[in-house]
Amino acid sequence: MPKCPHCGANADADAKFCEVCGKSTSQTKQCVECEKEIPIKARFCKYCGFDQNKDPFDWS
């Protein structure tokens, strides 16, 4: 049985959202810079190298 990547609760194989925490059960997310699919826990995009914790509109 799959688990929620956020809280670890058991999730149905076809569930799109966790019944416990309400977050997406997807194991991927879109890079905030290049918008390619990357692992949900990735801090840096493997395609463009962008730091996922940085605001793409912050030019400072």
Residue pairs with C-beta under 8 A, 6 or more apart in sequence:
1 10
1 11
1 12
1 13
2 10
2 11
2 12
2 13
2 15
2 25
3 9
3 10
3 11
4 10
4 11
4 18
4 20
4 21
4 23
4 25
5 25
5 26
5 27
5 40
5 41
6 18
6 21
6 23
7 18
7 20
7 21
7 23
9 18
9 19
9 20
9 21
11 18
11 19
11 25
15 25
16 24
16 25
16 26
17 23
17 24
17 25
18 24
18 25
26 40
27 39
27 40
28 37
28 38
28 39
28 40
29 37
29 38
29 39
29 40
29 42
29 52
30 36
30 37
30 38
31 37
31 38
31 45
31 47
31 48
31 50
31 52
32 50
32 52
32 54
32 56
33 45
33 48
33 50
33 56
34 45
34 47
34 48
34 50
36 45
36 47
36 48
38 45
38 46
38 47
38 52
42 52
43 51
43 52
43 53
44 50
44 51
44 52
45 52
50 56
